[in-house]
C-alpha cells in the first residue's frame, strides 16, 4: 500500500536570506517563461511538448543567463513544458486557452537541488546553499509534523513558495507499507536497453537514440582541449577547465533527455522494469568506447534509476554475455550472427539491426534470470513495439496480450 502526502512546512529562514531566495525565484520564473514562449510558438497550432527537445534548445542559453544550478534550470524548463502539455490537451477538447505565464513565487526542488532533513532543508540558490529550519507544531499527530516526524515517510521533492514575507516548503512525501504477501499474479513486461557508441541507447520497442550529437561534441571538445594544451600557459590551463565544465553540462542535459524519453517509453508500454546490461566490464564489452562513452553509460543508468522510481518502474542490470551474438528469435549463438550493425542468424535466418536484437536479448536475459531464480512469480515478457516476446523467443501479438 502506498500513501502520498504533501506536508506544508513553514521555514525559519536565516537572516538576510530573503533577497537571495527572491532572486532565485525570479530567475527560476524567468526560465519557465522563456521556455513557455519557445514551446508555445504562437497560435499556429504547433506546440513543443517534449521535455528533451526543449532542454536541448534552451538549456545552455538559460544556464548562461542565470546563476541557477543546472538542475533548477532544467526544472524551470520542464515546468513550462508540463503547462504547455496541459494547454494542448485543453485545445484538443475544444476549450479556449493561451500561452502559459508564470507569476507565482515558486521554485521546484528535487533531491539533487535540495537536501531534505527531518528538521531542516538545504536549498540551492543563486548564491550557494541556504539552510532553513522547519517551524513545526508541538502535536506529533498534527500535520506537517505527523508526516515529517514519521521516518516511514520519504521526501520525494518540494516546492518552495512565498506567502507575503514568509517562506513555505510544500514537501511531497511517500510511505509504502507492505501488504499481506500474496502470489504475484499480475502479468508484467520489461523494456530491454542496449548501449553503444553509434546509438547511445536502443530499446526493445525499436526506439533508437542516436549518439551522433554526443559524438560530434565529444570530438569538438577534444579538439579544443588539444589546441589549448599545446599553448601550455596558465590561462590555457584555466580555459581547459572551462571547456570541461561546458562539456559536462552539455552531455548532462543530453543524457537527462535520453533518460526521460526512456522512462516515457517504459510508462507508455506499461513496463515494470527497464533492463540494462551490467556496466562493470563495459570497456571489455564495447572496446571502441571512449572514456566519455563509459561515463555516459553509467550516468545514463543513474539518471534512469532515480527518475524511474518516481513512476514505480525499476531499473536493473543483467549479465550481457552473448546478447550481441544470440538470436532473439531462436536463441542460436554464434560470432558470425553479427556483422557490424547488422544481425543475421545463421540458423533461423532472422535479420534485423544488431543493436535492436541486442536490446531484446538484454530484456530476455532478465527473464531467464528470473526463471532460474525459481521464485514462482508472475509471467514476464519483453515489450516490443507491437506485442511481446517471451523467454522462449515466442512472439505474442497485441491482440493476444489484450485478451
C-alpha positions in Angstrom: 0.0 0.0 0.0 1.4 3.4 -1.0 0.5 6.7 0.8 1.3 10.1 -0.7 1.0 13.3 1.3 2.0 17.0 0.9 3.5 18.5 4.0 3.2 22.3 4.1 6.1 23.4 6.3 6.8 27.0 7.3 10.5 27.8 7.1 12.7 29.7 9.5 15.0 31.4 7.0 18.4 32.7 8.0 18.9 36.4 8.5 19.4 38.3 5.2 18.4 35.2 3.2 15.2 36.7 1.8 16.8 38.7 -1.1 18.7 35.6 -2.2 15.5 33.4 -2.2 13.6 36.1 -4.0 16.3 36.3 -6.7 16.3 32.5 -7.0 12.5 32.6 -7.5 12.8 35.4 -10.1 15.5 33.5 -12.2 13.5 30.3 -12.0 10.4 32.1 -13.2 12.5 33.6 -16.0 13.5 30.1 -17.2 9.9 28.9 -17.1 8.5 31.9 -19.0 11.3 31.8 -21.7 10.6 28.1 -22.1 6.9 28.7 -22.3 7.4 31.3 -25.0 9.6 28.9 -27.1 7.3 25.9 -26.6 4.0 27.7 -27.4 5.2 29.1 -30.8 2.2 31.5 -31.0 -1.3 30.5 -32.1 -0.3 28.5 -35.2 -1.3 25.2 -33.6 2.3 23.9 -33.3 3.4 23.4 -29.7 6.5 21.7 -28.4 5.6 19.1 -25.7 8.9 17.2 -25.5 10.9 18.0 -22.4 14.1 16.6 -24.1 13.6 18.8 -27.2 13.0 21.9 -25.1 16.0 21.3 -22.9 18.3 20.7 -25.8 17.2 24.0 -27.4 17.2 26.2 -24.2 19.4 24.8 -21.5 22.7 26.4 -22.5 21.4 29.9 -23.1 19.4 29.8 -19.8 22.3 28.4 -17.9 24.5 31.3 -19.1 21.8 33.9 -18.4 21.1 32.9 -14.8 23.0 31.9 -11.7 20.9 28.8 -11.1 22.3 25.3 -10.8 21.8 23.1 -13.8 19.1 21.1 -12.1 17.0 24.3 -11.4 17.3 25.4 -15.0 16.0 22.0 -16.1 13.2 22.2 -13.6 12.2 25.6 -14.9 12.1 24.3 -18.5 10.1 21.2 -17.5 7.6 23.2 -15.5 6.8 25.2 -18.7 6.6 22.0 -20.9 4.1 20.5 -18.5 2.0 23.6 -18.6 2.1 23.6 -22.4 1.1 20.0 -22.5 -2.0 20.8 -20.3 -2.8 23.7 -22.7 -2.6 21.4 -25.7 -4.9 18.9 -24.1 -7.5 21.7 -23.4 -7.2 22.8 -27.1 -7.9 19.2 -28.2 -11.1 19.3 -26.1 -12.2 22.5 -27.9 -11.5 24.7 -24.8 -10.0 28.1 -25.0 -6.6 28.7 -23.6 -3.4 30.7 -24.1 0.3 30.6 -23.6 1.2 29.7 -20.0 2.7 32.5 -18.0 4.3 32.1 -14.6 4.0 34.8 -12.0 3.9 32.8 -8.7 6.8 33.0 -6.3 7.7 29.3 -6.5 10.7 27.0 -7.2 10.6 23.3 -7.8 13.3 21.2 -5.9 14.2 17.6 -6.1 16.8 15.6 -4.2 19.7 17.0 -6.3 18.9 20.6 -5.7 17.7 20.2 -2.1 18.7 18.0 0.8 15.6 17.2 2.9 16.1 16.5 6.6 13.6 15.9 9.4 14.1 19.3 11.0 15.6 21.5 8.2 16.2 21.7 4.5 19.2 22.8 2.4 18.2 24.6 -0.8 20.3 25.5 -3.8 20.1 29.2 -4.6 21.7 31.7 -6.9 24.3 32.3 -4.2 25.1 28.8 -3.0 23.2 26.7 -0.4 20.9 28.1 2.2 19.7 26.0 5.2 16.3 26.7 6.6 14.9 25.2 9.8 11.3 23.9 9.9 8.7 25.6 12.1 6.7 22.6 13.3 3.7 22.2 15.7 4.2 20.5 19.0 1.5 17.9 18.5 3.0 14.9 16.7 -0.4 13.9 15.3 -0.9 17.2 13.6 0.4 17.9 10.1 3.0 18.6 8.9 4.8 17.0 11.9 2.7 13.9 11.5 4.5 13.2 8.3 7.8 14.9 8.7 8.3 13.2 12.1 7.5 9.7 10.7 10.6 8.1 9.3 8.5 5.8 7.1 7.5 8.9 5.0 10.2 9.6 2.4 10.8 13.1 1.0 10.3 13.0 -2.8 10.5 16.6 -3.9 9.4 20.0 -2.8 8.0 23.4 -3.9 9.5 26.5 -2.3 6.7 29.2 -2.1 6.5 32.7 -0.7 3.4 33.9 1.0 3.8 37.6 1.9 7.0 37.8 3.9 7.0 34.1 4.8 8.5 31.1 3.0 7.0 27.6 2.9 8.2 24.3 1.7 5.4 22.1 0.1 7.1 18.8 0.5 5.8 15.7 -1.4 6.2 12.7 0.8 5.5 9.0 0.3 5.2 6.0 2.6 5.0 2.4 1.4 3.5 -0.3 3.6 3.9 -3.9 2.7 0.6 -5.7 2.0 0.0 -9.3 3.2 2.2 -11.4 1.0 0.2 -12.8 -2.0 1.2 -14.6 -5.1 2.5 -12.3 -7.8 -0.1 -13.0 -10.5 0.0 -9.8 -12.5 1.4 -10.2 -16.0 4.2 -7.7 -16.5 6.5 -6.6 -19.2 10.1 -5.3 -19.2 11.9 -2.8 -21.5 15.4 -4.0 -22.7 18.0 -1.4 -23.4 21.2 -1.8 -25.4 24.0 0.8 -25.1 26.5 1.6 -27.8 28.9 4.0 -29.5 26.8 4.8 -32.6 23.4 4.6 -30.8 23.7 5.7 -27.2 20.6 3.6 -26.4 18.3 1.3 -28.3 15.1 -0.1 -26.7 13.4 -3.4 -27.2 10.4 -1.4 -28.6 12.6 -0.4 -31.5 13.3 3.2 -30.5 16.9 4.4 -31.3 18.6 7.3 -29.5 21.4 8.3 -31.9 24.8 9.2 -30.5 25.6 11.5 -33.4 25.2 14.6 -31.3 27.1 13.2 -28.4 30.0 12.0 -30.6 30.1 15.3 -32.5 30.6 17.4 -29.4 32.9 14.8 -27.9 35.3 15.3 -30.8 34.8 19.1 -30.8 35.7 19.4 -27.1 38.7 17.1 -27.6 40.0 19.4 -30.4 39.6 22.4 -28.1 41.5 20.8 -25.3 44.2 19.6 -27.6 44.7 23.1 -29.0 44.8 24.7 -25.5 47.2 22.1 -24.2 49.7 23.0 -27.0 49.7 26.5 -25.7 50.8 25.5 -22.3 50.1 28.8 -20.5 48.3 29.2 -17.2 45.5 30.9 -18.9 45.2 28.0 -21.3 45.0 25.6 -18.4 42.2 27.6 -16.8 40.5 27.6 -20.2 40.7 23.8 -20.4 38.9 23.6 -17.1 36.2 25.8 -18.6 35.9 23.6 -21.6 35.5 20.6 -19.3 32.6 22.3 -17.4 30.9 23.1 -20.7 31.4 19.6 -22.0 29.9 18.1 -18.7 27.0 20.5 -18.9 26.1 19.7 -22.5 26.4 16.0 -22.0 24.4 16.1 -18.8 21.4 17.8 -20.4 21.7 15.3 -23.4 21.7 12.3 -21.1 18.8 13.7 -19.0 16.8 14.0 -22.2 17.5 10.3 -23.2 16.7 9.1 -19.7 13.4 11.0 -19.7 12.4 9.6 -23.0 13.4 6.0 -22.0 11.2 6.3 -18.9 8.3 7.7 -21.0 8.7 4.7 -23.3 8.5 2.3 -20.4 5.5 4.0 -18.9 3.7 4.2 -22.2 4.1 0.4 -22.7 3.3 -0.5 -19.1 6.7 -1.9 -18.2 7.6 -2.8 -14.7 11.4 -2.8 -15.3 14.0 -1.1 -17.5 16.8 -3.6 -18.1 20.4 -2.5 -18.9 23.5 -4.6 -19.3 25.8 -4.8 -16.3 28.2 -1.9 -16.7 31.0 -3.4 -14.6 33.0 -4.6 -17.6 31.6 -2.2 -20.2 35.0 -1.4 -21.6 35.6 -5.0 -22.4 32.1 -5.5 -23.9 32.4 -2.3 -26.0 36.1 -2.0 -26.8 35.6 1.0 -29.1 34.0 3.1 -26.4 36.0 6.1 -25.2 36.1 7.2 -21.5 33.3 9.7 -22.4 31.1 6.9 -23.6 31.8 4.8 -20.5 31.0 7.8 -18.3 27.8 8.5 -20.3 26.6 4.9 -20.0 27.0 4.9 -16.2 25.5 8.4 -15.8 22.5 7.4 -18.0 21.8 4.4 -15.9 22.0 6.6 -12.7 19.5 9.1 -14.2 17.1 6.4 -15.3 17.4 4.6 -11.9 16.3 7.5 -9.8 13.8 9.0 -12.3 12.1 5.7 -13.0 11.4 5.2 -9.3 9.0 8.1 -9.3 6.9 6.2 -11.8 7.1 2.9 -9.9 9.4 1.5 -12.5 12.6 -0.2 -11.5 16.0 -0.1 -13.4 18.1 -3.3 -13.2 21.2 -4.6 -14.7 21.9 -8.1 -16.2 24.9 -10.1 -17.4 25.3 -9.0 -21.1 27.3 -12.1 -22.2 26.3 -13.2 -25.7 23.5 -10.7 -26.0 25.1 -9.3 -29.2 25.7 -12.7 -30.8 22.5 -14.5 -29.7 19.4 -14.6 -31.9 16.5 -13.2 -30.0 14.1 -15.4 -32.0 15.6 -18.9 -31.9 18.4 -18.5 -29.3 21.2 -19.6 -31.6 24.5 -18.0 -30.6 27.4 -17.6 -33.0 30.1 -15.0 -33.7 29.0 -14.8 -37.3 25.5 -13.8 -36.5 26.6 -10.2 -36.1 28.4 -8.2 -38.7 28.9 -4.5 -37.6 25.4 -3.0 -37.4 23.6 -6.0 -38.9 22.3 -9.2 -37.2 21.6 -12.2 -39.4 21.0 -15.5 -37.6 23.0 -18.3 -39.3 20.4 -20.9 -38.1 16.9 -19.5 -38.5 17.6 -16.6 -40.9 16.2 -13.8 -38.6 17.6 -10.4 -39.7 17.4 -7.1 -38.0 19.5 -4.2 -36.7 22.2 -5.6 -34.4 21.5 -3.2 -31.6 17.8 -3.9 -31.7 18.4 -7.6 -31.5 20.7 -7.0 -28.5 18.1 -4.8 -26.7 15.6 -7.7 -27.0 18.2 -10.1 -25.7 19.0 -7.9 -22.7 15.3 -8.0 -21.8 15.2 -11.8 -22.3 18.3 -12.1 -20.1 16.3 -10.7 -17.2 13.5 -13.1 -17.9 16.0 -16.1 -17.8 17.5 -14.8 -14.6 14.1 -14.6 -13.0 13.1 -18.0 -14.3 16.3 -19.6 -12.9 15.6 -18.0 -9.5 12.6 -20.2 -9.2 10.6 -17.6 -7.3 7.3 -18.7 -8.8 6.4 -15.1 -9.7 4.1 -13.8 -12.5 5.0 -14.3 -16.1 7.1 -11.5 -17.5 7.6 -10.7 -21.2 9.9 -8.3 -23.1 8.0 -5.4 -24.6 8.3 -4.8 -28.4 6.8 -2.1 -30.5 3.9 -4.4 -31.2 3.2 -7.2 -28.8 5.8 -9.0 -26.7 8.3 -11.8 -26.8 8.6 -14.4 -24.0 11.6 -16.3 -22.6 11.4 -18.9 -25.4 11.6 -16.2 -28.1 7.9 -16.7 -29.0 6.2 -13.5 -30.3 2.8 -12.7 -28.8 0.8 -10.1 -30.9 -1.0 -7.2 -29.3 -4.5 -8.8 -29.6 -3.3 -11.8 -27.6 -1.8 -9.6 -24.9 -5.0 -7.6 -24.5 -7.1 -10.8 -24.3 
